[in-house]
Every structure is written in C-alpha cells, then in structure tokens.
Amino acid sequence: MPFKSAASFEVKFLQVLNEKGEVDSKLEPRISGERLKQFYEWMVLARVFDEKAIALQRQGRIGTYASVRGQEACQVGSACLLNDLDWVFPAFRENAALIVRKTPLKNLLLYWGGDERGSVPPLGVRNFPVAIPVSSQIPHAVGAAWACRLRNEKNVSLVYFGDGATSRGDFHEALNFAGVFKIPVIFLCQNNQYAISVPRSRQSAAQTLAQKAVAYGIEGIQVDGNDLLAVYVSVQEALERARAGKGPTLIECFTYRLGDHTTSDDAKRYRTESEVEEWKKKDPLARFELYLASKKLFSKEYQSEVLERAQALVDQAVQEYESVPLPAVSDLFNYVAAQLDANVSMQKARYLEGVGAQDVVPVTPVVAPLVKGPANQSSKPGKKRVSLEGSSKADEVPDF
Amino acid sequence: MVQAINAALGQEMQADARVIVLGEDVGRDGGVFRVTEGLLEKFGENRVIDTPLSELGIVGASIGLAVNGMRPIAEIQFDGFTYAGLDQLIDHASRIRTRSRGAYSCPLVVRFPCGGGIHAPEHHSESPETYFVHTPGLKVVCPSTPGDAKGLLASCVQDPDPCIFMEPKRIYRAVKEEVNEERYTIPFGVAKGVREGEDVTLIAWGAMVRECVKAADQLEAEHVSCEVLDVRSLKPLDVNAIVNSVKKTGRVLVVHEAPKTLGLGAEIVALIQEHAFLSLEAPVGRVTGFDVAMPLYKLEEAYLPNVNRIVEGVRRTVLF
C-alpha cells in the first residue's frame, strides 16, 4: 500500500513594513497617528533607558543588566494591545514591554539594582515579576489564562521568551497544556538568534521555531520582529482568537539582540561585527521612523523632542531610584509566607536583636565545663556531664 | 486514609469554588489509588481535570492558576515523579510572595503518594521530603492516620501559601479509624503524642509511626517505656513538642524511610542538641533508610526501617 499523507503544514511569515520603510497597504493595520507616535516614543524611551542602565552598571550603580536593544518592536508592538487585566509574564529582557505596561522606570532600576521592590507591579496591572530561569514562566502564563477562562473572564496571558527557551521542557509542556485545553494564551518567542553564545541552529534542527506550534495543535506564525506593524497584526489576530475561546497562538518574532547578552557578556567572542552591522540596518526604530515620516508624523524636531523627553524621564528615574532608602533588613524574612512560622520568626528576631544569624536559644557561652561539672547519674558509670536537672529553662546558665 | 483524603477534597471543593483538582488520571479514573473517586461526577470537568502526562506542566500551570485566584490541588501520581516539578516549586511557587514583596501569592497544594512498602515498581517508593522541607516558603505535612490526613489536607487547601501533602501509600488502606464527618482543620506545626513513655522518645511521621508503635509495644515487654511522637507537620516542625519529650526521657531515636544523610532526622538531631543538649543521656539515634537508591521490591524490606531495626536502635540508645 502506498504511503498517504498523515498531516501537512505550512509556516507563514509576516512582514508589513520592510527595511526601506515601505508598507504593504493590504496588511497595514489601522492605527491612529497619535497611537503610532506613542509606540515610537515607547521604543525611544526603552532604548534611552537601556543605554543609561548599561552605563549605571558600568559605574557600579546597578547590578547585572540585560539589554533590550534591537527587540523594542517585538515588545512594544505586542504589549500595546493588552489591557491592564490581561496577564504579562516577562522573561528578563522585557523592559520595553514593561514600560508599555506602566512599570515605573524607577522599579526597573530597583530590580536590576538588587531590590525586590522593583518587582511589585503597578496597581491594577497584571504584570508578573521577571523570570530568570529560562522558559520557566511559560507554564504560569498557561495557568493564569486558564483561571481567567474558568471564571468566564475574557482576559488572556501573553508570555515573552527567547529562542533558547524553546529547547526546554517547560516550553513544550506549557504549549501542550494550552493546546489540549484551548487556553487563551499568546506565546511570544523573540528569536534573537542567540542564547548567550549559542546560536539558534544549536537550539533546534527545525527550520522555524513557529512550526513547533504544529506539534501541539495550535496556531503558529513567524513574523519580522523588527517590524512593529507585523508584530502588532499577528498579536491582534492571536488576541481575537484567544478572546473568542479558540485557543493559543505561538508567534515567533524573528529579531536580533544588538547588545551583549547582559552586562557580564562580551558578544564579540561569538559573533562577527559584520553580522551585527547587517542587523543594525534592520533597526526597528529606524524603520518605524521611516514609516512615521511616510505618514507625515515625523520630523527632526519631533525626533529630538522625543529623545529629550525620554532622557529627562530616565534621569528623573535614576534620581528617584538612588533616593530610595535601602530595604529594611526585616524584609529578608517578612514575605516567606503570609504568616511566618516559629522557626523563621525566631531567626528574624535573633537577627534583629543583633545576635546574628544563629537561631539557637541565646545562652551565655559556657566556658570549659567539661571536667569541672558535677558528675551526674549517667547510664555509663564515671561519665561526667553538666547538670541542668531541675532547671526548666534551657537559657539559664549553669553555675559552676 | 484514602476515604478521609477524598472526604477532605470534597468538603474543601464544596466550601470554596476556587478549589480545583488536577493531575493524571484524577478524573474519570478517580486516581490510581482512587483518592479522587467520585469528584468528577460531583464537581464536573472544570474542577476535576485530567491533565496531560506532564508533571512539570501540572505544577507550572497550577502556579499560574494559584497566582490568578484559584486554589489548585495538583496530584502527582507517584513520589518519584515529583522531581520533574521540583524546579517549578523551588524557583517559583515557594518564592513568589518574597519575589513580589507580597503582591502575588501561590496558594497551591501538591499531593502525592510517598514511601515504600507496597512492592511497587521502580521510582514508585521514594521519600523525597527533604527536598521540600529544605525549600524556604513551602509547608510540608505527612499524616499517619486518616483523621490527621483529613484535617491537615484541609489546612493545606485553606493556606495562602504553597503546601506539600505527602500520603504514605502503604497505610492508605492499612490504618483505619472513625473520622469526624464535619469539616475541620489541624494546624501546622503541632506534633501528636501517639504514646506516652518515660525512657526513650521515638520520633517519626507517616508510615513509620505505626512501626514505632509496634516497636514500643515489643519493648514494653522488656520494661523499656517508649514515647512515640508523630511530628505530622515536617515543616514547620513542632520543636517544643520534641524538646519537651527529650527533656522528659533524655533518649531519642528518630525514624524515617528517606536516606540517612541530610534526611529530616539530621535536622531534628541538630535541633535537639541546640535546645536540649543538657537533657540528653545518650547520643540521639537514627534508624533510617540507607544512603542507597531505593531498591526494587525484593530488597525493599531490607531497606525500610522495621520493628526489629527500631527495637535494636532503642537498645543501643538505652545501653549507651
């Protein structure tokens, strides 16, 4: 018997705005001029913030920082479509998305400056804290969206991750769950070509990452991640699908990390300058400027005004960040659980008393009691031990 | 115990619409040990959910459900498969309250059958409590009776933070007692005195409590009076109950199925020397599993602590 086709698939690629700033008018989304300018301003703000954050790290004013440069369109073009009650689960390179999601710049600096208070979401906005373990946040997005559906809410989850994440089990188990239960979630993969130094080709032999959706019975698409309009159109469609109860979507944004992996990395060790130069020509901001110009929404004056405004906001945020008092030491303990158990409470109390981290009942050090102590009735004759018989409190010091 | 856990699940689901049960075979099949039997019929498939075979996915999705207002009870089918979800518990469930400075919490219960003694296949007889106990932010309980199972599970479900509920599978049906039909809770961090004694304190939890009681019965004939303390709540631990008993008897034996090195017994021994050093008449003894992989069932009995080993341990302690 001849083989029959058991299944077949095609992976679509979407680009709306090309590198020359030319737009496909049939695919072009209808967005007001004001809104378009807002997108641009968010991207500029993210980039200015990024440059400042790297400088602050070099000066020792924040810790390790992960640059978003080059991926602004992926993030602004997606986050701008969500409402506050939709959930966003960021990985650790999502500053542009978090800016769109109303996160004060000061909070971003606090987080990278080593202070958990930076992860507290803006009131009423469902942003989850940054996830450092790659792909571990993807199942959470599924669960949160599932809860929305169980309560008949129309809200969805959008989860950001990179190409490296698609190699991990969390990604696969999450997509599988979402497919089985038709969960309203958008999986937004920013394929920036590298997981630190390891290139995309080492993550998967598959031709695209988008096609992984096929295996889980969900929709998948690859888009030009440096084209804000393509990201926008694909996310809009995925949102409609999710809100209509028709299940999840995997969107692979084909993009590039223009900076190092983090401030601890040196990308020159594993990629060529000419490769980076090629990608700089596809810079999402430059392309969007061309688009705005074609709409008569852009001028040199506007450009410098936006830049200046962004710089002022970032400078102000740095000032705010640096005037935040250190967290209370008690905060180290305060959030382990809604109610601290006796053990943690004691560790906290001892620490705050200045006794140190030891949680032993504080006794005055017993000096050389070994042979001077009175012999006690021990099971082994002749064995000597310190007597505390009759004492009800362990913290009483025996009198030798 | 199976019935008591089933009753607790039903009562908590009845009382709180946010409570859902999810896991492998928990719905139509009622769970491989029938712990969730009848729940699907009663609460429907939106609240009793047969999931893909995906432990990481079950725990990870449950975290998202919990963070977004649900009260998921995730069943992992066997102890040896909890490890696939461990990363999610350690990296996320246990610390989301801390990481978000209280903005988010994770009221999640992970239940699973634990321990050996039923001649199960490989990876079906593990005692992984140390991994959970060692993780700040998790509560861990392991009951030894149906009544405790019911009350402790209710506490786990009602708790605003993640809880691990370990079910000693060899006493699922072996230990029987009348259980209060009302809905009730048993607080965390409260040990239970199972038997009073004067000479030696036996400290155990889960299936080992029964072995300790049998050993105590046997030792009674030798005029050694054993106190048996069931800690029930592995975290938080009832340090006072342990210390008070040690102050009374002066001799202690800790018994657990998990391997010896860094088993929870090690922490209990450390706590005793910190808090009751001067009350000790002998070094604190341990009768535990060995530092070997849990064997297949032909050697299972050789691995597991039993009455003979406990009696021998008590003798060593008494004769010190």
Interface residues (C-beta under 8 A of the other chain):
Chain A: W87 E116 R117 S119 V120 P121 R126 F128 P129 A131 P133 S136 Q137 I138 P139 H140 A141 V142 G143 A144 A145 W146 A147 C148 L150 R151 S157 G169 D170 E173 A174 N176 F177 V180 D331 N334 Y335 V336 A337 A338 D341 A342 N343 V344 D359 V360 V361 S378 S379 K380 R385 V386 S387 L388 A394 P398
Chain B: I20 N46 T51 P52 S54 L56 G57 V59 G60 A61 S62 I63 G64 L65 A66 V67 N68 G69 M70 P72 A84 D87 Q88 D91 H92 I96 R97 T98 R99 S100 R101 G102 A103 Y104 S105 P136 G137 K139 D159 P160 D161 F188 G189 K235 P236 L237 V239 V243 E274 H275 A276 L278 S279 E281 A282 V318 L319 F320
